[in-house]
């Protein structure tokens, strides 16, 4: 039952991030900074930060829920054709979970695990998160720019890169501001 609740929580978080992005942030950004690139690229892309944070905290357990949440967001919120939504979802999951596996191999033995906040790492959690953000953002930019290059300008990879990093840093900052409450909740859930 706990696993189902965790998976539903992750799906809802991903959908909420996409909803906030495309109903609030993107329309505002389009008014302030008009661009001709596709409407998926943004200078502040919160869903990338949410997906990285969830993968960082839960590890590969979050993969099915992030995949489902991203696919549903593509189809329902972005009104993308199923094939495009599937391609974007696969690219997004590869860009998120490949660096998670790499970071886990580099800093601990279980390549599929989430971060263990009770373990002492050789570098602090924020640095691990920033390394993860940079690696996943680079992969995301390469994959999405290669797929959407036909309908975009030279600025699209830059928009992806800046948007993913700023969105991830903003999400991490918000997490740090509310970490006491959030970590208590997750630790209770983990030990139930």
Beta strands, then each sheet from edge to edge (+ up, - down):
end
